[in-house]
Amino acid sequence: DPTEVHVVYLELEKDEQYAKLLKLIQFINAAFVEAGIAQEKDVAHNEKLHATVVNSKWRESTAAGGPRLAFDATNIFQLFGKVCLGAHRLKHLELNVLGGGGGRRTGDGEGYYQCENSINFPQ
């Protein structure tokens, strides 16, 4: 129901590059599980490649401890439902840790994810 949503996201085109990226994610997940860094349940649902545009979790009222409120995304879908933002080349990959405090913005002071390490891709 577009009148009661919490998240609006863009999906990626499921092409050859998407398949390669998905394979990389699966490889990393398996390595984390094998090394004991993660459990299967921790990585079971993190293969949904997308770009979040709006998330009600990060509203000021919610971040301040208030209830999470849905919003009406009807106009967003009507105006931008079929938008294509083109192709973008990944320059690097980051390993991020979600900040503490139950997912609140407490990571590195700048946002809610803290980069632990990264690798650059050849250009």
Buried (B, 14 or more C-beta within 10 A) or exposed (E): EBEEBBBBEEEBEEEEEEEEBBEEBEEBBEEBBEEEEBEEEEBEEEEEEEEEEBBBBBBEEBEEEEEEEEBEBEEBEEEEEEEEEEEEEEEEBEEBEEBEEEEBBBBEEEEBBBEEEEEEEEE
